[in-house]
Amino acid sequence: MPSATTKSIKKRPATSQAGPKAKKPHLDKASAPESKGKKRSKPVTRTVQEYSGESSDDDSPEEDAMEVEEIDNRDGEDDGAEDAMDVTESAKNPNAARESHKVQKALHEQRKAAKPHSALLTEAKRAWTLARQKNVSKEERNKHIHELMDIIRGKVKDIVFKHDASRIAQTVVKWGGQKERNEIAEELKGKYRELAQSKYSKFLITKLIRLCPAYRVQILREFQGHVLRMLLHREASGVLADAFELYTNAYERSILLRDFYGKEASLFTVTAGSDEEKERSKKGLRGLMEGLEGERRKRVLAALKDNLVTIFNNPDKGAVAHAIVHRATWEYLAVVSEIEDEAEADKLRREIFEACQDVLAEMVHTKDGSRVVREFIAWGTAKDRKTIVKAIKPHVERMCKDDEAQLVLFTALDIIDDTKLTTKSLVSDIVSSAPTLYTSPQGRRSLFYLVSPRTRRHFTPAQITTLAETDAIRAKTSKKDAALRTEEIRKAASDALLQWIAESGAEVSRDTGGSLVVIEVMLEADGDKSAASDTLLKAISAPYPSSDPSSPHPISLPHVARIYKTLLQGGHFSHSTRTIEKSSRFSTRDFAVRFVQLVPRDVTVAMAKGEGAFVVAALCEQLAEHEDVDERRVVKGWFDSKTQKEIKEAEGKGVNVLLESLKKL
């Protein structure tokens, strides 16, 4: 009797084991026929885990690697009450459980058979199981895909809204050829919007948009007239966001944007699909407004504003974070800025700002969203700018690591006159995050901007041009001199950055990117740099070369050696002028003197014979310029004729440069 009870109890967990825990491991992404490409940009207000759950692509195991047993058993998950009774009955009769399960299995099969297309789905699942396998040759997979396509051909529209059949169709689209993909897209005509709003088939429509370019315009045209409702729809919102940001060209994006312009705007497009219409559509709202005058222009702008306000008033739907909303907002602001009546333009700009001021942090991660927030900063009053800073302050660290979001921070530092506000709310947070920022290119740019904004050494011409877009507006709305504002920001950030270098400079400098930050902070920051200099110099005072191969001496690392060479030269080498551009904020004399005081003779000579010849040469060059320092004579005594002969015999890189520098002492 106990054994019968145990057996009955063990039957129920068998079903649950076919659930999420039994899913197959991640598929080899490299084996997929189509690369997933870039991901949709992530809002800085959300964690990676939060955002990843909203992905509309089913290439993850959660969607593609579902066990057939799990699919087949879902129909029987409501039989738990009957099974609970089996446990009691089995305690009285050992055969009761066996007989009960036979009855349940027969009932389950009857239920499956009674469902529409049950035979077709059973046959399709068999072929699908073979077609989606990870380790299968291309020829064999194609064979199974063709077999699967033969089974579902002509019936895709009837079965695709079922959770299991949707995955079957996705497998054909993912692994099949263009012919099979187009067949499925053709069969689903008229159902595209319904697919996008389905919990399961939304993944299929995203795949069709991505992999069936010939049908992409048709799919998007079925969305027309419903885009705003779809953006506020739980399932369809992600489909539109992926389509707009990842898979469409300028004309295809304009199809999705057209709904924002209002119903009247659709009447202006009387040549839909023509080359003329396509060229106008690529210009967005500006193209639509060409030829419109007076009240018609106002009605289009009013419709666009009302639709945007609807989106902004429903932040819980998630549409505020999508690039399509940001593009529509930027187009609105761009047209508003062209209105000749400044009072009217300011009124319209303020209305849209008041509608979205609470969700601005949701917009900074895209190109258009970043531009929108920067426009608000540039045109805003002191109170508006304070509101914006308050909205983005909780997300400063993540904004620093985002290519587009960090431009908002840089614009705030460039434009806001109240440097006490920016220092307290933005600069302090950036500096405190330096230990995590210096490891990424985006994070390093955020640190560079505090001490040397828009320098060509660290910012591309395109980035500098983008940042300069608001300069003309700044001239109208800001009162403080730009150079004075830059100096105040630099001064506010310098002490904390130098303290960070003093505490962690040796470790940070060993990182390739961190070495660039160390150089820039040492050369361009304001304040006392003696503690930071001592930290850097003590790091190279260790015996050279290092006895531990896993931890080489700093001078043995080229990027670290460049730090000391640059600091001893007093600035960066300019390829245009072929000279050293010396920094007025760094004393090379003091650094050279401290070098001699902290780095022992034997280490300096050993570096001169090895990989530090250029560093020692820069030291000698610097000391040669100052006859009044005792350290010049000290170093000259270190390199007597015998030592110079040994250096020459070592034939290391930079030996000739070093010997020439020694002659100047």
C-alpha positions in Angstrom: 0.0 0.0 0.0 2.7 2.5 0.8 4.4 1.7 -2.5 1.2 2.3 -4.4 0.9 5.7 -2.7 4.4 6.6 -3.6 3.9 5.7 -7.2 0.8 7.8 -7.5 2.5 10.8 -5.9 5.4 10.6 -8.3 3.2 10.8 -11.4 2.2 14.5 -10.9 5.7 16.0 -10.8 6.4 14.3 -14.1 4.2 16.9 -15.9 5.8 19.8 -14.1 9.3 18.6 -15.1 8.4 19.2 -18.7 8.0 22.9 -17.8 10.5 25.7 -18.0 13.2 23.9 -16.1 13.4 21.2 -18.8 13.9 23.6 -21.7 16.9 23.0 -23.9 20.1 25.0 -23.5 20.8 28.1 -25.5 21.1 27.4 -29.2 24.3 28.2 -31.0 23.6 31.7 -32.3 26.3 31.3 -35.0 24.5 28.4 -36.5 21.3 30.4 -37.3 20.8 31.3 -40.9 20.1 34.9 -40.2 22.0 37.0 -37.7 19.8 38.6 -35.1 21.7 41.8 -35.5 21.5 44.7 -33.2 19.1 44.9 -30.3 16.6 47.6 -29.6 18.1 50.3 -27.5 17.4 50.0 -23.8 15.9 52.7 -21.7 18.3 53.9 -19.0 15.5 53.8 -16.5 15.2 50.0 -16.6 17.6 47.2 -15.6 18.8 44.7 -18.1 16.6 42.0 -16.6 13.5 44.1 -16.8 14.1 45.1 -20.4 15.1 41.6 -21.7 11.7 40.3 -20.8 10.1 42.6 -23.3 12.0 41.4 -26.3 9.7 40.4 -29.1 12.2 38.0 -30.7 11.7 34.3 -29.9 15.1 33.1 -30.8 15.6 32.5 -27.0 15.0 29.1 -25.6 11.8 30.3 -24.0 10.3 30.5 -27.4 12.2 28.3 -29.8 13.3 25.4 -27.6 10.0 24.3 -26.1 9.5 20.6 -25.5 6.8 18.8 -27.5 5.8 17.0 -24.3 5.1 20.4 -22.6 2.9 21.5 -25.5 0.9 18.2 -25.6 0.4 18.1 -21.8 -0.9 21.7 -21.4 -4.4 20.6 -22.3 -4.4 18.3 -19.3 -3.2 20.7 -16.7 -6.7 21.2 -15.3 -6.9 17.6 -14.2 -5.1 18.2 -10.9 -8.2 17.8 -8.9 -8.8 14.3 -10.3 -5.2 13.3 -9.6 -5.5 14.5 -6.0 -8.3 12.0 -5.5 -6.2 9.3 -7.0 -3.7 9.5 -4.1 -6.4 8.7 -1.6 -7.9 5.9 -3.7 -4.6 4.3 -4.4 -4.0 4.0 -0.7 -7.0 1.6 -0.6 -6.5 -0.1 -4.0 -3.0 -0.5 -5.6 -4.6 -0.9 -9.0 -6.8 2.2 -8.7 -4.1 4.7 -9.7 -3.2 2.7 -12.8 -6.8 2.4 -13.9 -7.5 6.0 -13.2 -4.6 7.2 -15.3 -5.6 5.0 -18.2 -9.0 6.7 -18.1 -7.4 10.2 -17.9 -5.1 9.4 -20.8 -8.0 8.3 -22.9 -10.0 11.4 -22.0 -7.0 13.6 -22.8 -6.7 12.0 -26.2 -10.4 12.5 -26.9 -10.1 16.1 -26.0 -7.2 16.6 -28.3 -8.9 14.8 -31.2 -12.0 16.9 -30.8 -10.0 20.2 -31.3 -9.8 21.7 -34.8 -6.9 20.6 -37.0 -5.8 18.1 -34.3 -4.5 15.6 -36.8 -2.7 18.2 -38.8 -1.0 19.6 -35.6 0.0 16.2 -34.5 1.7 15.5 -37.8 3.2 18.9 -37.9 4.7 18.6 -34.5 6.5 15.4 -35.5 8.2 17.2 -38.5 8.7 20.3 -36.4 10.6 18.3 -33.7 13.1 17.2 -36.4 13.3 20.5 -38.2 14.2 22.6 -35.1 17.0 20.3 -33.8 20.3 22.0 -33.0 22.7 19.4 -34.3 21.4 18.6 -37.8 23.0 19.1 -41.3 21.7 21.8 -43.6 20.4 19.3 -46.1 18.5 17.3 -43.5 17.0 20.4 -42.0 15.9 21.6 -45.4 14.2 18.2 -46.0 12.3 18.5 -42.7 11.4 22.1 -43.4 9.9 21.2 -46.8 8.0 18.3 -45.2 6.7 20.7 -42.5 5.7 23.3 -45.1 3.8 20.6 -47.1 1.8 19.8 -44.0 0.8 23.3 -43.1 0.5 24.8 -46.5 -2.9 26.4 -47.1 -3.8 26.2 -43.4 -1.4 28.6 -41.8 -4.0 31.3 -41.2 -6.2 28.7 -39.4 -3.7 27.4 -37.0 -1.2 30.2 -36.4 -3.0 31.7 -33.4 -2.5 28.6 -31.4 0.6 28.7 -29.1 2.2 25.5 -30.5 1.3 26.1 -34.1 2.7 29.6 -34.0 6.1 28.2 -33.0 5.8 25.7 -35.9 5.3 28.6 -38.4 8.2 30.5 -36.7 10.5 27.5 -37.3 9.7 27.5 -41.0 10.3 31.3 -41.3 13.5 31.1 -39.3 15.1 28.1 -41.0 13.3 28.0 -44.3 14.3 29.6 -47.6 12.9 32.8 -48.9 10.2 30.9 -50.9 8.8 29.3 -47.8 8.9 32.6 -45.9 7.1 34.4 -48.6 4.4 31.6 -48.8 3.6 32.0 -45.1 3.6 35.8 -45.5 1.2 35.5 -48.4 -1.2 33.2 -46.6 -1.3 35.6 -43.6 -2.4 38.6 -45.6 -5.2 40.4 -43.8 -4.2 39.0 -40.4 -1.0 40.9 -39.8 -2.4 43.3 -37.2 -4.2 40.5 -35.4 -1.0 38.5 -35.3 0.9 41.5 -33.8 -1.7 41.7 -31.0 -1.5 37.9 -30.2 0.6 36.8 -27.2 2.2 34.0 -29.2 2.1 35.0 -32.9 3.6 38.4 -32.2 7.0 36.7 -32.5 6.0 35.4 -35.9 5.0 38.8 -37.3 8.3 40.2 -36.1 10.2 37.5 -38.0 8.2 38.2 -41.1 9.0 41.9 -40.9 12.7 41.1 -40.5 13.0 38.2 -43.0 10.5 39.1 -45.7 11.4 42.5 -47.1 9.1 42.0 -50.1 6.1 41.9 -47.8 7.3 44.5 -45.3 5.4 47.4 -46.8 2.2 45.3 -47.0 2.5 44.3 -43.3 3.1 47.9 -42.2 0.2 49.2 -44.3 -2.1 46.9 -42.5 -1.0 48.6 -39.3 -1.9 52.0 -40.7 -4.9 53.6 -38.9 -4.1 51.5 -35.8 -0.6 52.4 -34.9 -1.5 54.5 -31.9 -3.7 51.8 -30.4 -1.1 49.2 -31.1 1.6 51.3 -29.3 -0.6 51.2 -26.2 -1.3 47.4 -26.7 0.6 45.1 -24.4 1.7 42.7 -27.2 1.8 44.8 -30.3 3.8 47.6 -28.8 7.1 45.6 -29.0 6.4 44.5 -32.6 6.1 48.2 -33.7 9.2 49.2 -31.7 11.3 46.5 -33.2 10.0 47.1 -36.7 10.7 50.9 -36.5 14.1 50.8 -34.9 15.7 47.6 -36.3 14.2 46.4 -39.6 12.8 49.3 -41.7 14.1 51.9 -44.0 13.2 55.6 -44.1 10.1 55.1 -46.3 8.8 52.2 -44.3 9.3 54.1 -41.0 7.2 57.0 -42.5 4.3 54.5 -43.0 4.2 53.9 -39.3 4.7 57.6 -38.4 1.8 58.8 -40.6 -0.8 57.9 -38.0 0.7 60.4 -35.6 -0.1 63.2 -38.0 -3.9 62.8 -37.8 -6.6 61.6 -40.1 -6.5 64.7 -42.2 -2.9 64.0 -43.1 -3.8 60.8 -44.9 -5.9 62.8 -47.4 -2.8 64.7 -48.6 -1.2 61.5 -49.9 -3.0 61.0 -53.1 -0.1 59.2 -54.9 0.5 56.4 -52.4 3.4 54.2 -53.4 4.7 56.6 -56.1 8.3 57.7 -56.2 7.2 61.3 -55.5 5.3 60.2 -52.4 8.2 58.0 -51.2 10.6 60.9 -51.5 8.3 63.3 -49.6 7.6 60.6 -47.0 11.3 60.2 -46.3 11.3 63.8 -45.1 8.8 62.9 -42.4 6.6 65.7 -41.1 8.5 68.4 -43.1 7.7 66.5 -46.3 4.0 66.4 -45.4 3.9 70.1 -44.6 5.3 71.1 -48.0 2.7 73.1 -49.7 0.4 73.4 -46.6 -0.5 76.8 -45.4 -2.3 78.4 -42.5 -5.0 76.4 -40.7 -4.1 73.1 -42.4 -0.6 73.3 -40.9 -2.0 74.1 -37.5 -4.4 71.2 -37.7 -1.7 68.7 -38.5 0.5 70.0 -35.7 -2.4 70.0 -33.3 -3.2 66.4 -34.2 0.4 65.3 -33.8 0.5 67.0 -30.4 -2.7 65.4 -29.2 -1.5 62.0 -30.2 1.8 62.5 -28.5 0.0 63.7 -25.3 -2.1 60.5 -25.4 1.1 58.4 -25.4 2.8 60.5 -22.6 -0.3 60.3 -20.5 -0.1 56.5 -20.5 3.5 55.9 -19.4 2.6 52.5 -17.8 2.0 51.1 -21.3 5.7 51.4 -22.1 5.3 53.2 -25.5 7.1 56.3 -24.1 10.4 54.4 -24.4 10.0 53.5 -28.1 12.0 55.2 -30.8 8.9 55.8 -33.0 7.4 58.1 -30.3 10.7 59.9 -30.0 10.9 60.5 -33.7 7.4 61.9 -33.8 8.2 64.2 -30.9 11.4 65.4 -32.5 9.7 66.1 -35.9 7.1 68.1 -34.0 9.7 70.2 -32.2 11.7 70.7 -35.4 8.7 72.1 -37.3 7.7 74.2 -34.3 11.2 75.8 -34.3 10.6 77.0 -37.8 7.5 79.0 -36.9 8.3 82.7 -37.4 6.2 83.8 -34.5 8.5 83.1 -31.5 5.7 83.5 -29.0 3.6 80.9 -30.7 6.6 78.6 -31.1 7.5 78.9 -27.4 3.8 78.2 -26.5 3.7 75.0 -28.6 7.1 73.9 -27.3 6.0 74.5 -23.7 2.8 72.5 -24.1 4.6 69.4 -25.3 7.3 69.8 -22.6 4.7 69.9 -19.8 3.1 66.8 -21.2 6.3 64.7 -21.2 8.4 66.3 -18.5 7.8 63.4 -16.1 9.0 60.8 -18.6 12.0 62.5 -20.1 14.3 59.9 -18.6 12.5 57.3 -20.7 13.5 59.0 -23.9 17.3 59.7 -23.6 18.5 56.4 -25.0 17.6 56.9 -28.6 19.0 59.4 -31.1 15.7 61.3 -31.5 14.8 61.1 -27.9 18.2 62.4 -26.8 17.8 65.3 -29.3 14.3 66.1 -27.9 15.6 66.3 -24.3 18.6 68.4 -25.4 16.2 70.7 -27.2 14.1 71.2 -24.1 17.3 72.0 -22.1 18.4 74.5 -24.7 15.1 76.4 -24.9 14.0 75.9 -21.3 13.9 78.4 -18.5 15.9 77.9 -15.4 12.9 76.2 -13.8 12.5 73.9 -16.8 16.2 72.9 -16.7 16.0 72.2 -13.0 13.0 69.9 -13.7 14.9 68.0 -16.4 18.0 67.6 -14.2 15.8 66.2 -11.4 14.2 63.7 -13.8 17.6 62.3 -15.1 19.5 62.5 -11.8 18.6 58.9 -10.6 20.0 57.5 -13.9 23.2 59.4 -14.4 25.5 56.4 -14.2 23.6 54.5 -16.8 23.3 57.6 -19.0 27.1 57.9 -18.9 27.4 54.4 -20.4 24.9 55.1 -23.3 26.1 56.7 -26.5 22.9 58.8 -27.0 22.0 59.4 -23.3 25.3 60.8 -22.4 24.8 63.6 -25.0 22.0 64.9 -22.8 24.4 65.1 -19.8 27.0 66.9 -22.0 24.4 69.4 -23.2 23.3 70.1 -19.6 26.9 70.8 -18.6 27.3 73.1 -21.7 24.1 75.1 -21.3 22.8 75.3 -17.7 24.1 78.5 -16.1 23.5 77.2 -12.6 26.7 75.3 -12.2 26.0 74.7 -8.5 22.9 72.7 -9.7 24.8 70.7 -12.3 27.7 70.1 -9.8 25.5 68.8 -7.1 23.1 66.8 -9.3 25.3 65.6 -12.3 29.0 66.2 -11.8 29.2 64.6 -8.4 27.4 61.5 -9.6 29.6 61.2 -12.7 32.8 61.5 -10.6 31.6 59.1 -7.9 30.9 56.5 -10.7 34.4 56.9 -12.2 35.6 53.4 -10.9 33.0 51.8 -13.1 33.0 54.3 -16.0 36.6 54.2 -17.0 36.3 50.6 -18.3 34.0 51.4 -21.2 34.5 53.9 -24.1 31.2 55.6 -23.3 32.0 55.9 -19.6 35.5 57.4 -20.4 34.0 60.0 -22.6 31.8 61.1 -19.7 34.9 61.6 -17.6 36.8 63.4 -20.4 34.0 65.8 -20.8 34.4 67.1 -17.3 38.0 68.2 -17.8 38.4 68.6 -21.6 35.1 68.8 -23.4 34.9 68.3 -27.1 38.6 67.5 -27.5 39.4 65.8 -30.8 41.5 63.3 -29.0 38.5 61.6 -27.5 35.4 62.9 -29.4 34.8 62.2 -33.1 33.9 65.1 -35.5 30.4 63.7 -35.7 30.0 63.8 -31.9 31.3 67.3 -31.7 29.0 68.4 -34.5 26.0 66.8 -32.8 26.8 68.6 -29.5 27.2 71.9 -31.4 23.6 71.7 -32.7 22.4 73.5 -29.6 25.1 76.1 -29.5 23.1 78.6 -31.5 20.1 78.2 -29.1 22.5 78.5 -26.1 23.6 81.9 -27.3 20.0 83.1 -27.0 18.9 81.4 -23.8 22.1 81.3 -21.6 23.7 84.3 -20.0 27.0 82.9 -18.6 30.1 82.9 -20.8 30.7 79.4 -22.2 34.4 79.4 -21.2 33.6 80.4 -17.6 31.0 77.7 -17.4 33.5 75.1 -18.6 36.1 76.3 -16.0 33.6 76.0 -13.2 32.6 72.5 -14.2 36.3 71.5 -14.5 37.1 72.9 -11.1 34.0 71.2 -9.5 35.1 67.8 -10.8 38.9 68.1 -10.4 39.4 67.5 -6.7 37.4 64.2 -6.6 39.0 63.0 -9.8 42.5 63.7 -8.5 41.6 62.0 -5.2 40.4 58.9 -7.2 43.8 58.9 -9.1 45.6 59.2 -5.8 43.8 56.2 -4.4 43.5 54.0 -7.4 45.8 55.5 -10.1 48.2 52.5 -10.1 45.4 50.0 -10.8 43.5 52.2 -13.2 46.6 53.0 -15.3 47.2 49.3 -16.0 43.9 49.2 -17.9 44.4 50.4 -21.5 41.4 52.7 -21.4 42.1 53.8 -17.9 45.5 55.0 -18.8 43.9 57.6 -21.1 41.7 58.8 -18.3 44.8 59.1 -16.0 46.6 61.2 -18.6 43.7 63.5 -19.2 42.9 64.1 -15.6 46.6 64.7 -14.7 47.0 67.2 -17.5 43.7 69.0 -17.5 42.3 69.0 -14.0 42.7 71.9 -11.6 44.2 71.6 -8.1 47.0 70.0 -6.2 48.3 66.9 -8.1 51.1 66.0 -5.8 49.3 63.0 -4.1 48.2 61.6 -7.5 51.7 62.1 -8.9 53.2 60.2 -5.9 50.8 57.3 -6.4 51.8 57.0 -10.1 55.5 57.3 -9.4 55.5 54.8 -6.5 54.0 52.3 -8.9 57.1 52.3 -11.1 59.5 52.4 -8.2 59.2 48.7 -7.8 62.2 46.6 -9.0 62.5 46.4 -12.8 61.9 44.0 -14.5 59.2 42.3 -12.5 60.0 38.9 -11.1 56.3 37.8 -11.6 55.5 37.2 -15.3 51.7 37.4 -14.5 52.2 41.0 -13.1 54.6 42.8 -15.3 56.3 46.1 -14.3 54.2 49.1 -15.3 56.9 50.3 -17.7 56.7 47.0 -19.5 53.1 47.8 -20.5 53.3 50.2 -23.5 50.1 52.1 -22.6 51.4 52.7 -19.0 54.8 53.8 -20.2 53.0 56.3 -22.4 51.4 57.9 -19.3 54.8 58.8 -17.8 56.3 59.9 -21.1 53.3 62.2 -21.8 53.4 63.7 -18.3 57.2 64.3 -18.4 56.7 66.0 -21.8 53.9 68.1 -20.3 51.3 67.4 -22.9 50.2 65.5 -26.0 52.1 65.4 -29.3 50.3 67.2 -32.1 50.6 65.5 -35.5 49.5 68.7 -37.3 52.1 71.0 -35.7 54.7 68.2 -34.9 55.2 69.7 -31.5 54.1 69.0 -27.9 51.0 70.9 -26.9 51.9 71.6 -23.3 49.1 71.9 -20.7 49.1 75.0 -18.6 47.5 73.1 -15.7 50.3 70.6 -15.1 53.8 71.3 -13.8 56.2 69.0 -15.6 59.0 70.4 -13.5 57.5 69.2 -10.3 56.7 65.8 -11.8 60.2 65.3 -13.0 61.7 66.4 -9.6 59.4 64.0 -7.8 60.3 61.2 -10.3 63.9 61.5 -9.2 63.0 61.6 -5.5 60.7 58.5 -5.6 62.1 56.2 -8.3 65.5 54.7 -7.1 68.7 54.9 -9.2 68.9 51.2 -9.9 65.2 51.1 -11.2 65.7 54.2 -13.4 68.9 52.8 -14.9 67.3 49.4 -15.4 64.4 51.0 -17.2 66.8 52.9 -19.4 68.4 49.7 -20.5 65.1 48.0 -21.1 61.6 49.1 -22.2 61.7 52.5 -20.4 64.3 54.3 -22.6 61.8 56.8 -23.9 60.5 57.6 -20.4 63.9 58.2 -19.1 64.8 60.3 -22.2 61.7 62.5 -21.5 62.9 62.8 -17.9 66.3 64.0 -19.0 64.8 66.4 -21.5 62.6 68.0 -18.8 65.4 68.3 -16.3 67.7 69.8 -18.9 65.3 72.8 -19.2 65.7 73.6 -15.5 69.3 74.3 -14.5 68.2 75.4 -11.0 67.0 72.0 -9.8 69.5 69.7 -7.9 67.8 66.6 -9.4 69.4 67.5 -12.8 72.9 66.9 -11.4 71.7 63.8 -9.5 70.4 62.1 -12.7 73.6 63.1 -14.6 75.6 61.3 -11.9 73.4 58.2 -12.3 74.4 57.9 -16.0 78.2 58.0 -16.0 80.2 56.9 -19.0 80.2 53.3 -17.9 76.4 53.2 -17.6 75.9 54.9 -20.9 78.1 52.3 -22.5 76.0 49.6 -21.0 72.9 51.3 -22.3 74.3 51.5 -25.8 75.3 47.8 -25.7 71.8 46.9 -24.6 70.5 48.1 -28.0 67.0 48.6 -26.7 64.3 50.6 -28.4 64.9 54.3 -27.9 68.5 54.0 -26.9 69.8 56.7 -29.3 67.1 59.1 -28.2 68.1 58.5 -24.6 71.8 59.0 -25.2 71.1 62.3 -27.0 69.0 63.5 -24.0 71.7 62.6 -21.6 74.1 64.9 -23.4 71.8 67.8 -22.6 72.2 67.3 -18.8 
